Amino acid sequence: MIIDNQKYPYPARLRHHTNPACYIPANELKELPENYPPLIDSINLKNIFINGKEPNVLDVGCGKADFLLNYAEQFPNDNILGIEVRESIAKWAQNIISGEAISNAAVIWYSVINGLNFIPNNSIDKIFYLFPDPWTKRKQIKRRAFIPETLEIYWNLLKQGGKLYLATDVDEVDEYHKKVLKKFGKFNVQEDINDDQWNFPITNKEKFCRREMILFNRIIAEKL
Ligand SMILES: C[S@@+](CC[C@H](N)C(=O)[O-])C[C@H]1O[C@@H](n2cnc3c(N)ncnc32)[C@H](O)[C@@H]1O
């Protein structure tokens, strides 16, 4: 779908990143900053989709949501839930979903680093984690949302045969993803995925990479 930016103008002062503390698990902070995403223990997932169904697809760090909105259109039988740590963009995307009555998509303002206890285990077919913030500097590494602990959570949420899809344009991050997946085991990992094997909508970041001729790597990890 083409987003009508007159009807849904981008939030003013949309920043690439939010307060660094928002990327840290709540239980590791002495005090939560004012703009820390809400902590969610339980939620009636059926209430957040217009069609009243639960999600079977997750888009972690959905950002400006081109992927999520087009995925919802391309796969009308799936329910895709976007999880985004930046409040303004999460609310902007959810506003489009409500305004355009997209029944099989929803976005919540939340940091995945605080766990996903509100989603039942063995309920998800696909988890997308596309072009995460690279966080390659030593002092930034603790802001990464893909760590062994979240991989374990993803594995639990996925149905058997469910798939985790990863993409990044940063070689160091790609190597890191492969290392974490290898150490974890319990996934059948396919690397160097090409367009024919992917067949999903393009994300905002992927569009940028293609335009600037920046190479990116994709992985598909299937829950064994
Ligand atoms: C580089 S952007 C990519 C966005 C989108 N997936 C794409 O490919 O265009 C990374 C996104 O992940 C979000 N993000 C980073 N850490 C997160 C976390 N802990 N929980 C949820 N979203 C997070 C960022 O706010 C940002 O929108």
The ligand as an SDF file (V2000), in Angstrom:
LIG
                    3D

 27 29  0  0  0  0  0  0  0  0999 V2000
   17.1000    0.2680   11.2640 C   0  0  0  0  0  0  0  0  0  0  0  0
   15.4280    0.2100   11.7670 S   0  0  0  0  0  0  0  0  0  0  0  0
   14.7000   -0.9630   10.6330 C   0  0  0  0  0  0  0  0  0  0  0  0
   13.2190   -0.8370   10.5450 C   0  0  0  0  0  0  0  0  0  0  0  0
   12.5180   -1.8150    9.5960 C   0  0  0  0  0  0  0  0  0  0  0  0
   12.5740   -3.1650   10.0840 N   0  0  0  0  0  0  0  0  0  0  0  0
   13.1370   -1.7410    8.2370 C   0  0  0  0  0  0  0  0  0  0  0  0
   13.7760   -2.7090    7.8040 O   0  0  0  0  0  0  0  0  0  0  0  0
   12.9670   -0.6900    7.5950 O   0  0  0  0  0  0  0  0  0  0  0  0
   15.4540   -0.7500   13.3030 C   0  0  0  0  0  0  0  0  0  0  0  0
   14.1640   -0.5780   14.0660 C   0  0  0  0  0  0  0  0  0  0  0  0
   14.1680   -1.4120   15.2380 O   0  0  0  0  0  0  0  0  0  0  0  0
   13.6030   -0.6700   16.3070 C   0  0  0  0  0  0  0  0  0  0  0  0
   14.0810   -1.2810   17.5600 N   0  0  0  0  0  0  0  0  0  0  0  0
   15.3540   -1.2620   18.0490 C   0  0  0  0  0  0  0  0  0  0  0  0
   15.4230   -1.8870   19.2380 N   0  0  0  0  0  0  0  0  0  0  0  0
   14.1640   -2.3290   19.5220 C   0  0  0  0  0  0  0  0  0  0  0  0
   13.5870   -3.0160   20.6120 C   0  0  0  0  0  0  0  0  0  0  0  0
   14.3320   -3.3610   21.6770 N   0  0  0  0  0  0  0  0  0  0  0  0
   12.2580   -3.3060   20.5750 N   0  0  0  0  0  0  0  0  0  0  0  0
   11.5080   -2.9200   19.5060 C   0  0  0  0  0  0  0  0  0  0  0  0
   11.9980   -2.2430   18.4400 N   0  0  0  0  0  0  0  0  0  0  0  0
   13.3020   -1.9500   18.4320 C   0  0  0  0  0  0  0  0  0  0  0  0
   14.1110    0.7360   16.0610 C   0  0  0  0  0  0  0  0  0  0  0  0
   13.3960    1.7420   16.7500 O   0  0  0  0  0  0  0  0  0  0  0  0
   13.9600    0.8390   14.5450 C   0  0  0  0  0  0  0  0  0  0  0  0
   12.6710    1.2860   14.1770 O   0  0  0  0  0  0  0  0  0  0  0  0
  1  2  1  0
  2  3  1  0
  2 10  1  0
  3  4  1  0
  4  5  1  0
  5  6  1  0
  5  7  1  0
  7  8  2  0
  7  9  1  0
 10 11  1  0
 11 12  1  0
 11 26  1  0
 12 13  1  0
 13 14  1  0
 13 24  1  0
 14 15  1  0
 14 23  1  0
 15 16  2  0
 16 17  1  0
 17 18  1  0
 17 23  2  0
 18 19  1  0
 18 20  2  0
 20 21  1  0
 21 22  2  0
 22 23  1  0
 24 25  1  0
 24 26  1  0
 26 27  1  0
M  CHG  2   2   1   9  -1
M  END
$$$$
